């Protein structure tokens, strides 16, 4: 059992012709298994660059400016961070602007349902013949 714990991998060195070729080309080794175990500095993780921020484009007079967008973002952060609670907004009610196709689809479903009811109410003696044989024998 102790042999299983001491299993390691030894990476063989490159042959001389590959080393020369890599030197000529300027090849750099890629990330290894150990690179994922490295500790990154805290500054490198949380840095926000200017090119990563959202871009505000003003198309017409009266549209949202960058300053107004920043104020709105700050206001949302203030609301979200107060007391550490999550605040949900009540959904707005829909106006009666449903497309007429939705009403037609509903009528078609009702008509289809009524047709199915009519078809299922008509009994065909050939469909369920296994019950008729027993009744005929009596």
Residue, then its C-alpha position, 0 to 999 in steps of 0.5 A: x500500500x505505501x507504494x501507491x502514495x509515492x507515485x510520481x511522474x517524472x517528465x523526460x527532457x526533450x531530445x536535443x533536436x527538439x530543444x534546438x528547434x524550440x530555441x530557433x522558433x522561440x517556443x515557450x512552455x505552456x501552463x503546467x499542473x502546478x500553475x493552477x496551484x499558484x496563489x494569485x495576488x489579491x490586486x490582480x483578481x479584483x482589478x476592473x479595467x476601463x475597457x471592461x466597464x459598460x459603455x453609454x452611447x448618447x443617440x438623441x437629446x434627452x437620452x441617458x448620459x454617463x453621469x445619470x447612468x452612474x447615479x442609477x447604478x449607485x442608487x441600485x447598489x445602495x438599495x441592494x446593499x441596505x441591511x443585506x436583504x434582497x428586495x423584490x419589485x412587484x411585477x407590473x400588470x399587463x395591459x390588454x394589448x394581447x395579440x389577436x392570434x392568442x385569442x384565435x389559438x384559444x378558440x382553435x384549442x376549444x374546437x379541437x377539444x370538442x371534436x375529440x370529445x365527439x370522436x371519443x363518444x362514438x364507439x366502434x365495436x371493432x376497436x375494443x373487441x376483447x370485451x365483446x367476446x365475453x358478452x357474446x358467450x353469456 
